[in-house]
Amino acid sequence: MKLDDTVAAVVTGGASGLGLATATALRGCGVKVAIFDFNRETGEPAANAIGATFCHVTSWTRTWWMKALHAPGKPTDRSASW
């Protein structure tokens, strides 16, 4: 898979651990990344540090999916699960 600035990714649980490592690696390839996490205290600084967008998740309902679907920019055409 070609990873560059034409690709966008949503990383759930991206505020720390493997999620943050994944988000960081994707940003290193130029991918546009949105980090979705419950933890705002670590998520916002982590996203800022790597040049990603942070989305605060308050519950696991479809409302946060709607934010992703209507976010500015090109819609994603790929998805991956780790």
C-alpha positions in Angstrom: 0.0 0.0 0.0 1.3 3.4 -0.9 1.4 5.7 2.1 1.8 9.4 1.5 -0.1 12.7 1.8 -3.0 11.3 -0.4 -4.0 8.9 2.3 -6.0 9.6 5.5 -6.2 7.4 8.5 -8.3 7.2 11.7 -6.4 5.7 14.6 -8.6 4.7 17.5 -6.8 4.6 20.9 -4.1 6.8 19.4 -3.3 8.8 22.5 -0.8 6.3 23.8 0.8 2.9 23.4 0.5 1.0 20.1 -2.1 3.5 18.8 0.3 6.4 19.2 3.1 4.4 17.7 0.9 3.6 14.7 -0.2 7.2 14.3 3.4 8.4 14.6 4.6 5.9 11.9 1.8 6.9 9.6 2.6 10.6 10.0 6.2 9.8 9.3 5.0 8.6 5.9 3.1 11.8 5.3 -0.4 10.2 5.9 -3.1 12.6 7.3 -4.0 11.2 10.7 -6.9 11.7 13.0 -6.5 10.3 16.5 -9.7 9.2 18.3 -9.4 8.6 22.0 -11.2 9.0 25.3 -8.1 10.6 27.0 -8.0 14.3 26.0 -5.1 15.0 28.4 -2.7 12.8 26.5 -4.4 12.8 23.1 -4.3 16.5 22.3 -0.6 16.9 23.1 0.2 13.7 21.3 -1.7 14.8 18.2 -0.1 18.2 18.2 3.4 16.7 18.6 3.1 14.6 15.5 0.9 17.0 13.4 -2.3 14.9 13.6 -5.9 15.9 14.4 -7.3 14.9 17.8 -11.0 13.9 18.1 -12.2 13.5 21.7 -14.4 10.4 22.0 -17.0 10.6 24.8 -18.8 7.3 24.1 -18.7 4.4 21.7 -21.7 5.4 19.8 -22.2 6.2 16.1 -21.8 9.9 16.8 -18.0 9.8 16.6 -18.2 7.9 13.4 -20.4 10.7 12.0 -17.7 13.3 12.9 -15.1 11.3 10.9 -17.4 10.9 7.9 -18.1 14.7 7.8 -14.6 15.9 8.6 -13.1 18.4 6.2 -10.8 17.1 3.5 -10.9 14.1 1.2 -12.8 11.1 2.5 -10.8 7.9 3.2 -10.9 5.1 0.7 -9.1 2.5 2.8 -9.3 1.2 6.3 -7.1 -1.0 8.4 -7.4 -2.7 11.8 -4.6 -3.5 14.0 
